[in-house]
Amino acid sequence: MLFLSSAGESFLQLIVVLFIFVGVLAATYYVTKWIAGYQKAAGFNKNLEVVEVLKISSNKYVQIIRVGEDRYFAIALGKDEVVPLGEISSDQLKEIDGTEINAVPVDFKSVLDKFSKKK
């Protein structure tokens, strides 16, 4: 019978623990994907859609929702209340695609230099 030294046993335990860890991570990933797909299918609704959300404070929001084919409403959401703000025509809505966002590219070196000069 082959007896492993204490170093060999420790290495074997490390390998087993790593395999278990990777297995748990993989199981978590696939279960999360399955739950997300299930909830998306269960919550699928053709008549209501949140078009846009603006956070005003920690628990207050303004939302634009689409009802039906072409009716849009603005609502204010608070912690315990929903207040209708009014109806919006589809002509008044602005269509935004990724090209309209004017994001200024950030140079990491300039940010790093800025923070290193403060010290």
Contact map, one row per residue, 1 for C-alpha under 8 A:
11100000000000000000000000000000000000000000000000000000000000000000000000000000000000000000000000000000000000000000000
11110000000000000000000000000000000000000000000000000000000000000000000000000000000000000000000000000000000000000000000
11111000000000000000000000000000000000000000000000000000000000000000000000000000000000000000000000000000000000000000000
01111111100000000000000000000000000000000000000000000000000000000000000000000000000000000000000000000000000000000000000
00111111100000000000000000000000000000000000000000000000000000000000000000000000000000000000000000000000000000000000000
00011111110000000000000000000000000000000000000000000000000000000000000000000000000000000000000000000000000000000000000
00011111111000000000000000000000000000000000000000000000000000000000000000000000000000000000000000000000000000000000000
00011111111100000000000000000000000000000000000000000000000000000000000000000000000000000000000000000000000000000000000
00011111111110000000000000000000000000000000000000000000000000000000000000000000000000000000000000000000000000000000000
00000111111111000000000000000000000000000000000000000000000000000000000000000000000000000000000000000000000000000000000
00000011111111100000000000000000000000000000000000000000000000000000000000000000000000000000000000000000000000000000000
00000001111111110000000000000000000000000000000000000000000000000000000000000000000000000000000000000000000000000000000
00000000111111111000000000000000000000000000000000000000000000000000000000000000000000000000000000000000000000000000000
00000000011111111100000000000000000000000000000000000000000000000000000000000000000000000000000000000000000000000000000
00000000001111111110000000000000000000000000000000000000000000000000000000000000000000000000000000000000000000000000000
00000000000111111111000000000000000000000000000000000000000000000000000000000000000000000000000000000000000000000000000
00000000000011111111100000000000000000000000000000000000000000000000000000000000000000000000000000000000000000000000000
00000000000001111111110000000000000000000000000000000000000000000000000000000000000000000000000000000000000000000000000
00000000000000111111111000000000000000000000000000000000000000000000000000000000000000000000000000000000000000000000000
00000000000000011111111100000000000000000000000000000000000000000000000000000000000000000000000000000000000000000000000
00000000000000001111111110000000000000000000000000000000000000000000000000000000000000000000000000000000000000000000000
00000000000000000111111111000000000000000000000000000000000000000000000000000000000000000000000000000000000000000000000
00000000000000000011111111100000000000000000000000000000000000000000000000000000000000000000000000000000000000000000000
00000000000000000001111111110000000000000000000000000000000000000000000000000000000000000000000000000000000000000000000
00000000000000000000111111111000000000000000000000000000000000000000000000000000000000000000000000000000000000000000000
00000000000000000000011111111100000000000000000000000000000000000000000000000000000000000000000000000000000000000000000
00000000000000000000001111111110000000000000000000000000000000000000000000000000000000000000000000000000000000000000000
00000000000000000000000111111111000000000000000000000000000000000000000000000000000000000000000000000000000000000000000
00000000000000000000000011111111100000000000000000000000000000000000000000000000000000000000000000000000000000000000000
00000000000000000000000001111111110000000000000000000000000000000000000000000000000000000000000000000000000000000000000
00000000000000000000000000111111111000000000000000000000000000000000000000000000000000000000000000000000000000000000000
00000000000000000000000000011111111100000000000000000000000000000000000000000000000000000000000000000000000000000000000
00000000000000000000000000001111111110000000000000000000000000000000000000000000000000000000000000000000000000000000000
00000000000000000000000000000111111111000000000000000000000000000000000000000000000000000000000000000000000000000000000
00000000000000000000000000000011111111100000000000000000000000000000000000000000000000000000000000000000000000000000000
00000000000000000000000000000001111111110000000000000000000000000000000000000000000000000000000000000000000000000000000
00000000000000000000000000000000111111111000000000000000000000000000000000000000000000000000000000000000000000000000000
00000000000000000000000000000000011111111100000000000000000000000000000000000000000000000000000000000000000000000000000
00000000000000000000000000000000001111111110000000000000000000000000000000000000000000000000000000000000000000000000000
00000000000000000000000000000000000111111111000000000000000000000000000000000000000000000000000000000000000000000000000
00000000000000000000000000000000000011111111000000000000000000000000000000000000000000000000000000000000000000000000000
00000000000000000000000000000000000001111111000000000000000000000000000000000000000000000000000000000000000000000000000
00000000000000000000000000000000000000111111100000000000000000000000000000000000000000000000000000000000000000000000000
00000000000000000000000000000000000000011111110000000000000000000000000000000000000000000000000000000000000000000000000
00000000000000000000000000000000000000000011111110000000000000000000000000000000000000000000000000000000000000000000000
00000000000000000000000000000000000000000001111110000000000000000001000000000000000000000000000000000000000000000000000
00000000000000000000000000000000000000000000111110000000000000000111100000000000000000000000000000000000000000000000000
00000000000000000000000000000000000000000000111111000000000000001111000000000000000000000000000000000000000000000000000
00000000000000000000000000000000000000000000111111100000000000001110000000000000000000000000000000000000000000000000000
00000000000000000000000000000000000000000000000111111000000000111100000000000000000000000000000000000000000000000000000
00000000000000000000000000000000000000000000000011111000000000111100000000000000000000000000000000000000000000000000000
00000000000000000000000000000000000000000000000001111100000000111000000000000000000000000000000000000000000000000000000
00000000000000000000000000000000000000000000000001111110000011110000000000000000000000000000000000000000000000000000000
00000000000000000000000000000000000000000000000000011111000011100000000000000000000000000000000000000000000000000000000
00000000000000000000000000000000000000000000000000001111111111000000000000000000000000000000000000000000000000000000000
00000000000000000000000000000000000000000000000000000111111111000000000000000000000000000000000000000000000000000000000
00000000000000000000000000000000000000000000000000000011111110000000000000000000000000000000000000000000000000000000000
00000000000000000000000000000000000000000000000000000011111100000000000000000000000000000000000000000000000000000000000
00000000000000000000000000000000000000000000000000000011111110000000000000000110000000000000000000000000000000000000000
00000000000000000000000000000000000000000000000000000011111111000000000000011110000000000000000000000000000000000000000
00000000000000000000000000000000000000000000000000001111101111100000000000011100000000000000000000000000000000000000000
00000000000000000000000000000000000000000000000000001111000111110000000001111000000000000000000000000000000000000000000
00000000000000000000000000000000000000000000000001111100000011111000000001111000000000000000000000000000000000000000000
00000000000000000000000000000000000000000000000001111000000001111100000111100000000000000000000000000000000000000000000
00000000000000000000000000000000000000000000000111110000000000111110000111100000000000000000000000000000000000000000000
00000000000000000000000000000000000000000000001111100000000000011111111110000000000000000000000000000000000000000000000
00000000000000000000000000000000000000000000001110000000000000001111111110000000000000000000000000000000000000000000000
00000000000000000000000000000000000000000000011100000000000000000111111000000000000000000000000000000000000000000000000
00000000000000000000000000000000000000000000001000000000000000000111111000000000000000000000000000000000000000000000000
00000000000000000000000000000000000000000000000000000000000000000111111100000000000000001100000000000000000000000000000
00000000000000000000000000000000000000000000000000000000000000000111111110000000000000111100000000000000000000000000000
00000000000000000000000000000000000000000000000000000000000000011110011111000000000000111100000000000000000000000000000
00000000000000000000000000000000000000000000000000000000000000011110001111100000000111110000000000000000000000000000000
00000000000000000000000000000000000000000000000000000000000001111000000111110000000111110000000000000000000000000000000
00000000000000000000000000000000000000000000000000000000000001111000000011111000011111000000000000000000000000000000000
00000000000000000000000000000000000000000000000000000000000111100000000001111100011110000000000000000000000000000000000
00000000000000000000000000000000000000000000000000000000000111100000000000111111111000000000000000000000000000000000000
00000000000000000000000000000000000000000000000000000000001110000000000000011111110000000000000000000000000000000000000
00000000000000000000000000000000000000000000000000000000001100000000000000001111100000000000000000000000000000000000000
00000000000000000000000000000000000000000000000000000000000000000000000000001111110000000000000000000000000000000000000
00000000000000000000000000000000000000000000000000000000000000000000000000001111111000000000000000000000000000000000000
00000000000000000000000000000000000000000000000000000000000000000000000000111101111100000000000000000000000000000000000
00000000000000000000000000000000000000000000000000000000000000000000000000111000111110000000000000000000000000000000000
00000000000000000000000000000000000000000000000000000000000000000000000011110000011111000000000000000000000000000000000
00000000000000000000000000000000000000000000000000000000000000000000000011110000001111100000000000000000000000000000000
00000000000000000000000000000000000000000000000000000000000000000000000011100000000111110000000000000000000000000000000
00000000000000000000000000000000000000000000000000000000000000000000001111000000000011111000000000000000000000000000000
00000000000000000000000000000000000000000000000000000000000000000000001111000000000001111101100000000000000000000000000
00000000000000000000000000000000000000000000000000000000000000000000011100000000000000111111100000000000000000000000000
00000000000000000000000000000000000000000000000000000000000000000000011100000000000000011111100000000000000000000000000
00000000000000000000000000000000000000000000000000000000000000000000000000000000000000001111110000000000000000000000000
00000000000000000000000000000000000000000000000000000000000000000000000000000000000000011111110000000000000000000000000
00000000000000000000000000000000000000000000000000000000000000000000000000000000000000011111111000000000000000000000000
00000000000000000000000000000000000000000000000000000000000000000000000000000000000000000011111100000000000000000000000
00000000000000000000000000000000000000000000000000000000000000000000000000000000000000000000111110000000000000000000000
00000000000000000000000000000000000000000000000000000000000000000000000000000000000000000000011111010000000000000000000
00000000000000000000000000000000000000000000000000000000000000000000000000000000000000000000001111111000000000000000000
00000000000000000000000000000000000000000000000000000000000000000000000000000000000000000000000111111000000000000000000
00000000000000000000000000000000000000000000000000000000000000000000000000000000000000000000000011111100000000000000000
00000000000000000000000000000000000000000000000000000000000000000000000000000000000000000000000111111100000000000000000
00000000000000000000000000000000000000000000000000000000000000000000000000000000000000000000000011111110000000000000000
00000000000000000000000000000000000000000000000000000000000000000000000000000000000000000000000000111111000000000000000
00000000000000000000000000000000000000000000000000000000000000000000000000000000000000000000000000001111100000000000000
00000000000000000000000000000000000000000000000000000000000000000000000000000000000000000000000000000111110000000000000
00000000000000000000000000000000000000000000000000000000000000000000000000000000000000000000000000000011111000000000000
00000000000000000000000000000000000000000000000000000000000000000000000000000000000000000000000000000001111100100000000
00000000000000000000000000000000000000000000000000000000000000000000000000000000000000000000000000000000111111100000000
00000000000000000000000000000000000000000000000000000000000000000000000000000000000000000000000000000000011111110000000
00000000000000000000000000000000000000000000000000000000000000000000000000000000000000000000000000000000001111111000000
00000000000000000000000000000000000000000000000000000000000000000000000000000000000000000000000000000000001111111100000
00000000000000000000000000000000000000000000000000000000000000000000000000000000000000000000000000000000011111111110000
00000000000000000000000000000000000000000000000000000000000000000000000000000000000000000000000000000000000111111111000
00000000000000000000000000000000000000000000000000000000000000000000000000000000000000000000000000000000000011111111100
00000000000000000000000000000000000000000000000000000000000000000000000000000000000000000000000000000000000001111111110
00000000000000000000000000000000000000000000000000000000000000000000000000000000000000000000000000000000000000111111111
00000000000000000000000000000000000000000000000000000000000000000000000000000000000000000000000000000000000000011111111
00000000000000000000000000000000000000000000000000000000000000000000000000000000000000000000000000000000000000001111111
00000000000000000000000000000000000000000000000000000000000000000000000000000000000000000000000000000000000000000111111
00000000000000000000000000000000000000000000000000000000000000000000000000000000000000000000000000000000000000000011111
